[in-house]
Amino acid sequence: MRKVHISSVTPGSKTARPIFTETGSILLGAGIELTPRYLDRLRLMGIDTVYVEDARTEGIEPIDPISDETRREAVQTIHGTIQQLLKAQDVRSRSSVPMIGSAFREVFTNILDDLSSMPNVLVNLTNIQVMEGYLFHHSVNVAVLAGIIGMARGYNKQQLTDLGVGALLFDVGMTLLPKELHAHQGPLSEEDWKKVWKHTEDGFNLLRNQHDISLLSAHCALQHHERYDGSGYPRGLKGSEIHEYAQIVGIADVFDAMTSARPFRPRHTPSEATEFLFASGNSKFDIQLIRQFLGHVAIYPVASTVKLNTGQTGVVARNDPRAPHRPVVRILEEKPGVPVQNPYELDLQKETTIVILSSD
């Protein structure tokens, strides 16, 4: 299979992985033929990339860190819980919604079980979902990424659970924003920024009054926009003043947000997000946390397209955690527009003069 921009998909191509709705249900399953009507609908729903079947990339299979079933259950739990919170007659009263903590502990336990079954594999986040579902799927991705860092740091089960529940619910305050701000394009006014900044405190106040959610989990909502150099909000905390869980959630939030398509900008590649994070070491984030994070995330995800300094174009076939910047690439074009009759693979760990210039 191959991950391609929707503008490059030709009618008749077939999906290689499912596409999810806002609530985690399957919009289009794998093996569905993409007709012009389907492609137009996907574009309208904000989907910019899809995985398609391609005989030339047969055998290339990105491994999602969690199963489709685990993702679906997690998204549905987040969606349902947020609907419960919003139906409360008076949000300002911080009403408690029963059983939130136990439901999210179960969800994160399932995520951890999936993560634990794939040790020493660089993480590829392979889910494709409609734009309207960004908040829910983003929260699941952040929990996956945060869980990976927590495991790398040797957290015990209770620590992982507090981190994971906080990561799943870190952006719950965003649900209280006016709907038009979620899809706003262009610069925000000062008044709108004040509304956005308030989501950290709103989320914290919602969570800290849920009797079965720990205060540490609630602090992930409060502090995930604090920054190591004190430039964040809402309190301008610095360094160790920011709880480590919130720092981890902040890193995962930035990475997944940068690599996701948004109404106001195109997505960045994982390699671009990696460069940004590394440049933010000990300014925006603790450099040690960043290094641990980047040691477990694929810079060039399997099935993504890369262009080499030789003029060749190929698809990433495999990654080696010991050298994430030097994947195995299956060559599809020797020169732009000149397809290879029989695709072959180059191991960039062995081909030391060949480098990746760009990736899609």
C-alpha angles and dihedrals in degrees: 000000000000135000111228139171111260090239088066096050114108120211109263095041114127128228114249096192132028124264116222133220126226092273097045098262119132113265095181123007128215116283096032116141111239107228122187088259092054092047092051090050093050091051091051089051091055098253109148103171136036138181111242134186113254125176090211091060097041111151095026104122122169111215114226111215090228131035123253089248093053090048093048093051092047094049092046091050092050092046094048094046093050090050088053092051093048092050091059107116094230117023090186089064088066090225115198118241109209122244098007092130096049092047093052094043088057091048093050092046087059090049091051091049090055093046092049091055093063109050121175094017121127109239120250115186099211103170118124116197141165117271092246089063095054097110094052098042091042090056091052092049091049090051091050093049093043090050090054092054092046091052091048089053092052097246116177122237095270092049091048091049094051090047093045097048089047090050093050091051102030094112098040089117089066089072089070093060120102108270093238091064092061092062097032115141122203131017119337122233119244089254092052091049090055089055091050094047090053092064091084094059093040090053092048092050092050093050102040090060093054101100095215099047117088122237088238090060090048090053089063086068093045100046108028091104094048112109133214093243094048095256095118134087160291095014105008093239120180137213114319091007085081112077112246092235090057091048090053092048089048092055093047091046093053094046095049093041091052093049094047126084113248131188092248100046144011120261122268121231119252089248091055091048089048092053091049094051094046090051088052094060113136090356104067098002140017106272092219091057090047092052092051091048095048090047089067103039126082111245089193106029121216112267093024120126120245134186119215133210088248091066091253124133123208148151125255107252103177142359131214114210088213091062109020092168092057108059130167108262127200107217115226101165129031090195131006107290094006108108122206113244092215113022114223136184132249121199104213090200087067099033094066097172093057119086136177112251099183143350135205 
